[in-house]
Structure formats: C-alpha cells, structure tokens
Amino acid sequence: MRKNENNFVNSLRRMKCYGNIEIVTILLLCVGIFMLSCSQQPSTAKEGRIEINGIEIFYKTVGSGQPIFVLSGGPGDALETMSPFEALSDEYKLIFYDQRAAGRSTGDADTASQDIDNFVEDLESLRLKLAPEKINIIGGSWGCTVAEHYAFKYPENINAMVLISPMGVSADYFPIYRANIAANRTTEDSIAIEEIAASEEFNRRQPEAVENFWRHYFRAYCYDPSYADSINLWYRDTTFEIVEGRYQRLWEFFGSYDIRDSLKLITCPTLILYGDYDPTPFDYVQPLNTGIANSKLVRFEEAGHWLWVEATDKILPVIRSFLQE
C-alpha cells in the first residue's frame, strides 16, 4: 500500500500538474473515499465451533451491535432456515447456531441428553462465550420453546424476546394442530410424501430426497404452499446419521407439556407474532399474551407457520420497532 501511494505521488510530481498541497489533498480524499466504501460494505459473516456441555456447537455471527440469538425450529432444523433475519445485521449482531443433534452440531450419541434443560444450558453457555451481556432472542416455532424455557430460568439475561409461530401453551393443542395440517394438505402432496418416504433414496437418507420430503411436508404449513420452496433448508449426509430414539426424551416432554403456570416468570418485553393460517390454533397461542406481563401479540393475515418466510417484509419492520422501544 505505501509503495503504491509513493508511486502515485511521484507520478503526479513528474507530470508537474500539482503542487505538494494539492497532492496531499488528493491523497486524503482518496483515503477518505476508500474508508467510506469499506464502512458501507455488509458485515462479513463469521463461522466457528464451540465445545460446550460435552458437545460441539456450530455457530454463525453476522453484523455488529446489540446481540440477538436466533433460535431455529424443529427440533432439528439447521440455522439456515432462519436466514431471513440476517436483514437485521445492519443494526444488530445476529448469532445463529445449530442446536444439539442438528445441522453441523454434535450430540447424537447420547440420546438421553436431548431434553429441554440441556437446550437451555447450551444457549446460556453460548451467551457466556459469544455475548456475555444481556441479549435479545428471536425464536421460531420450537425455537420459541427453547427461548421461553431460557426466560423461565435466566430472566435477568434478556433484554427482549420475539416469539414467532410459537407452540401452544399446553399439549392439549396437538390433536387440533395435527387435524389442521391434515386438512391443509392436498391429495397430491400426501401422495408425494408417501412415495418419497418409501423410496430407497430417502431410506438411505440422501440429502436431496430428504429435502424433497420436507418441502412437500411443509406445504401444508403455509398459506401459499409455494413458499415451502423458499425455506432455506440445509441437509448433508452427516445431518441424518440418525440414532434411534434421538428425540425420545423430547417426545416425552411434549406429551405432558404445559407452560401456563410458568409464564409469569418471563419478565422481559416480549413480542408474539402469529400467522392466521398457522395450524397451531390461536386459542392456544393467545394465552402467551395474557400470561406474560409485558407482552404484545401481532397477527398476520394470509400467512402460516413459516411466518418469517411467507411474510418477511411484514414482520421485520415490526421486530425492528419493538426492539427499539
């Protein structure tokens, strides 16, 4: 860089076009333009791995500023499914991560460790290592459940929380939820799902077949089924080294799920976003709003469970406004 600057100055002097003061002025102007252009470039994403709680977590950070942990759904969805929130990186430091036993994170071997308490402790360990301060949390679907339970245990660590397409407040909603999905699913998608599930490629867990399965499966979750093609799924061979019963502890947890009495433990400002076409019945989401003292709920028409994919441009301004209150 210094050699190039000297060559530039010497060239100008040889041309005898400028005096010393003009040359210095031009150089300062060039440097200023260079620094301005650098400051306007989008923040570079950083990826890494952290060993915590006996497992290895893969994470990605984007942007700078007040930290926001972004928790994906599933359980089992990779962090890529939450990529629409990268738009917030112009104001915030976004921290995405693959939860245990999902994506590129480990944790498959000990299926007994797949319980909600460990998911909560993983988040706390990541906070201590990546953002040891008060944080914001954005959760989607199952990610809302992890966020809620984190808020039950560590309310003092949270500035604000955004729950998008959360689970219902108790397991009582599951029969209605399943019935709504069945009613939303077309005959064509049902046939495609059955054919893919019976295929050799799917049973060998080839990523293309697995992705095809879930795209058809998620169509019933969307108001406009074509949005299932826009979900940023991430599947690799290693994603599906499935251990039998990997999530058995979580299925048991879901069977007796009821957080109504615990909602009073959440003290941070909380925003709840719900799409009116979500198969989760509104009657089981609305109690979150009444049970969390400092919360508000916003409903969106013509959008389903994948609200951050179907209605990205609608929800991001609402989230920005909420976080800036």
C-alpha positions in Angstrom: 0.0 0.0 0.0 2.7 2.5 1.0 4.7 1.7 -2.2 1.6 2.2 -4.4 0.9 5.6 -2.7 4.5 6.8 -3.3 4.3 5.7 -6.9 1.1 7.7 -7.3 2.6 10.9 -5.7 5.8 10.6 -7.7 3.8 10.2 -10.9 1.9 13.4 -10.2 5.1 15.3 -9.4 6.7 14.1 -12.6 3.7 15.4 -14.5 4.2 18.7 -12.8 0.4 19.0 -12.7 0.0 19.6 -9.0 1.8 21.2 -6.1 2.5 19.5 -2.8 -0.6 20.8 -1.1 -2.8 19.6 -3.9 -1.2 16.2 -3.9 -1.8 15.8 -0.2 -5.4 16.9 -0.6 -6.0 14.3 -3.3 -4.4 11.6 -1.3 -6.6 12.4 1.8 -9.6 12.4 -0.5 -8.7 9.0 -1.9 -8.2 7.6 1.6 -11.5 9.0 2.8 -13.4 7.6 -0.1 -11.7 4.2 0.4 -12.6 4.2 4.2 -16.2 5.2 3.4 -16.6 2.5 0.9 -15.3 -0.1 3.4 -17.8 1.1 6.1 -20.7 0.6 3.7 -19.8 -3.0 2.9 -22.1 -5.5 4.6 -20.6 -7.2 7.7 -18.7 -10.4 7.0 -20.2 -13.5 8.5 -18.1 -15.5 10.9 -18.5 -19.2 11.5 -17.0 -21.4 14.1 -17.4 -24.3 16.5 -17.5 -24.2 20.3 -17.3 -27.2 22.6 -19.8 -26.9 25.4 -21.6 -29.3 27.7 -20.0 -32.3 26.2 -20.9 -31.5 22.6 -19.7 -29.3 19.7 -22.0 -26.4 18.6 -21.7 -24.9 15.1 -22.5 -21.2 15.0 -22.5 -18.2 12.7 -22.5 -14.5 13.5 -23.4 -11.7 11.2 -23.3 -7.9 11.8 -22.4 -5.9 14.9 -24.2 -4.1 17.7 -26.5 -5.4 20.4 -26.6 -9.2 20.2 -29.6 -11.2 19.1 -29.6 -15.0 19.4 -31.7 -16.5 16.7 -33.2 -20.0 17.6 -34.4 -22.2 14.8 -37.3 -24.7 14.9 -37.7 -28.4 14.6 -36.3 -29.7 16.8 -33.6 -30.4 14.2 -33.7 -27.5 11.7 -30.4 -26.1 10.8 -29.6 -22.4 11.3 -30.1 -21.7 7.5 -33.8 -21.9 8.0 -33.6 -18.6 9.9 -31.6 -16.8 7.2 -34.3 -14.1 6.6 -33.3 -12.5 9.9 -29.8 -11.7 8.5 -31.5 -8.5 7.2 -31.3 -7.2 10.8 -27.5 -7.4 10.8 -27.3 -3.7 9.7 -28.2 -2.8 13.3 -27.5 -5.9 15.4 -25.1 -8.7 15.9 -27.0 -11.8 14.8 -25.9 -15.1 16.4 -27.3 -18.2 14.7 -26.4 -21.8 15.7 -27.3 -25.4 15.0 -28.8 -26.8 18.2 -27.5 -30.0 19.6 -28.0 -33.0 17.3 -29.0 -30.8 14.4 -27.1 -29.4 11.3 -23.4 -29.4 11.9 -23.6 -29.6 15.7 -23.0 -32.9 17.5 -24.9 -34.6 20.3 -26.3 -37.6 18.6 -24.6 -40.3 20.6 -26.2 -39.7 23.9 -30.0 -39.5 23.2 -30.8 -39.1 26.8 -29.2 -35.7 26.7 -31.8 -34.4 24.2 -34.0 -32.7 26.8 -35.2 -29.1 27.2 -32.9 -28.4 30.1 -29.8 -29.1 28.0 -31.1 -26.9 25.2 -31.4 -24.1 27.7 -27.9 -24.6 29.1 -26.5 -24.7 25.6 -27.9 -21.3 24.9 -26.5 -20.0 28.2 -23.1 -21.4 27.5 -23.1 -19.8 24.1 -24.1 -16.5 25.6 -21.2 -16.6 28.0 -18.7 -17.3 25.3 -20.1 -15.2 22.4 -22.0 -12.3 24.1 -21.5 -12.2 27.9 -24.1 -9.5 28.4 -27.9 -9.0 28.2 -29.2 -10.4 24.9 -32.2 -10.3 22.7 -33.7 -13.6 21.5 -35.7 -14.4 18.3 -37.2 -17.8 18.3 -39.2 -19.6 15.6 -41.6 -22.5 16.3 -39.6 -24.9 18.5 -37.0 -22.1 19.0 -39.8 -20.2 20.9 -40.0 -23.1 23.3 -36.2 -23.0 24.0 -36.4 -19.2 24.4 -39.4 -19.5 26.8 -37.6 -22.0 29.0 -34.5 -20.0 28.9 -36.5 -17.0 30.1 -38.0 -19.0 32.9 -34.5 -19.8 34.2 -32.5 -16.8 33.2 -34.9 -13.8 33.1 -32.1 -11.4 34.1 -30.1 -12.2 30.9 -32.7 -11.0 28.4 -33.4 -7.5 27.1 -36.3 -8.5 24.8 -37.7 -11.6 23.3 -39.5 -12.3 20.0 -41.6 -15.4 19.7 -42.7 -16.3 16.1 -45.2 -19.0 15.4 -44.8 -20.5 18.9 -46.1 -23.8 20.1 -49.4 -23.7 22.1 -49.2 -23.3 25.8 -50.1 -26.9 26.5 -50.1 -30.3 24.9 -53.9 -30.2 24.6 -53.5 -28.4 21.3 -51.7 -31.2 19.4 -54.8 -33.1 18.2 -56.2 -29.8 16.7 -52.7 -29.0 15.2 -52.4 -32.4 13.5 -56.0 -32.2 12.2 -55.4 -28.7 10.7 -52.3 -30.0 8.9 -54.2 -32.9 7.5 -57.0 -30.6 6.3 -54.5 -28.2 4.7 -52.6 -30.9 2.9 -53.5 -31.6 -0.7 -54.0 -35.1 -2.1 -51.1 -34.5 -4.4 -48.8 -33.6 -1.6 -49.9 -36.6 0.5 -49.1 -39.0 -2.4 -45.7 -37.3 -2.9 -44.8 -37.6 0.8 -45.8 -41.3 0.8 -43.8 -42.1 -2.3 -40.7 -40.2 -1.1 -40.8 -41.8 2.3 -41.0 -45.3 0.7 -38.1 -44.6 -1.7 -34.7 -46.1 -1.4 -33.0 -42.7 -1.6 -35.0 -41.4 1.4 -34.3 -44.5 3.4 -30.6 -44.1 2.7 -31.1 -40.5 3.9 -29.8 -39.0 0.7 -29.9 -35.2 1.3 -31.8 -34.5 -1.9 -34.6 -37.0 -1.1 -34.9 -35.7 2.5 -35.1 -32.1 1.3 -37.8 -33.1 -1.2 -39.7 -34.8 1.5 -39.7 -31.8 3.8 -40.6 -29.3 1.1 -43.8 -31.3 0.3 -44.4 -31.8 4.0 -44.1 -28.1 4.9 -46.5 -27.0 2.1 -49.5 -27.6 4.5 -47.9 -25.2 7.0 -48.0 -22.3 4.5 -50.9 -20.1 3.4 -49.3 -20.1 0.0 -47.8 -23.6 -0.4 -45.2 -22.4 -3.0 -43.4 -20.6 -0.1 -42.2 -24.1 1.0 -39.8 -23.8 -1.9 -38.3 -20.7 -0.3 -37.4 -22.2 3.0 -33.6 -22.3 3.2 -33.2 -26.0 4.1 -29.7 -27.4 4.8 -29.2 -31.1 4.6 -26.0 -33.1 4.3 -25.2 -36.8 4.8 -24.0 -36.1 8.3 -27.3 -34.4 9.2 -29.0 -37.7 9.0 -26.8 -40.2 10.9 -29.9 -40.9 12.9 -29.7 -42.6 16.2 -32.8 -44.4 17.0 -34.8 -42.6 19.7 -32.6 -39.4 19.4 -35.5 -37.2 20.4 -37.4 -39.7 22.6 -36.8 -37.5 25.7 -38.4 -34.6 23.9 -41.4 -36.6 22.7 -42.0 -37.5 26.4 -41.6 -33.8 27.3 -44.2 -32.8 24.6 -46.6 -35.4 26.0 -47.0 -33.5 29.3 -46.2 -30.0 28.0 -47.9 -27.2 29.9 -46.3 -23.8 30.5 -49.3 -21.8 31.6 -48.2 -21.5 35.2 -44.6 -20.6 34.3 -45.4 -17.7 32.0 -45.3 -15.3 35.0 -41.6 -16.0 35.3 -40.9 -14.1 32.0 -40.2 -10.5 32.8 -38.6 -9.1 29.6 -40.6 -7.3 26.9 -42.0 -10.0 24.6 -43.4 -9.8 21.1 -45.5 -12.6 19.8 -46.1 -13.0 16.1 -48.8 -15.3 14.7 -49.9 -16.1 11.2 -53.7 -16.7 10.9 -53.1 -19.8 8.7 -50.8 -21.4 11.3 -52.1 -25.0 12.1 -51.4 -24.1 15.8 -54.8 -22.9 17.0 -54.9 -19.3 18.0 -56.7 -20.2 21.2 -53.6 -21.9 22.5 -51.2 -19.1 21.4 -53.2 -16.1 22.8 -52.7 -17.3 26.5 -49.0 -16.4 26.0 -50.0 -12.8 25.6 -52.2 -12.8 28.7 -49.7 -14.9 30.7 -46.6 -12.8 30.0 -47.0 -9.5 31.8 -45.0 -7.3 29.4 -46.0 -8.7 26.0 -47.9 -7.9 22.9 -49.3 -10.0 20.1 -49.5 -9.2 16.4 -51.5 -11.3 14.0 -50.8 -11.5 10.2 -53.4 -12.5 7.6 -52.6 -14.8 4.7 -49.5 -16.3 6.4 -48.9 -19.6 8.1 -46.4 -21.3 10.4 -43.3 -20.3 8.4 -44.2 -16.7 9.1 -40.6 -15.4 8.7 -40.5 -16.9 5.2 -44.0 -16.1 4.0 -44.2 -12.6 5.5 -40.6 -11.5 5.8 -41.2 -7.9 4.7 -44.2 -7.6 7.1 -42.6 -8.9 10.2 -39.1 -7.3 10.1 -40.4 -3.7 10.5 -42.5 -4.9 13.4 -39.5 -6.6 15.0 -37.2 -3.5 14.5 -39.8 -1.2 16.0 -40.2 -3.5 19.0 -36.5 -3.8 19.7 -36.1 -0.1 19.5 -38.8 0.7 22.1 
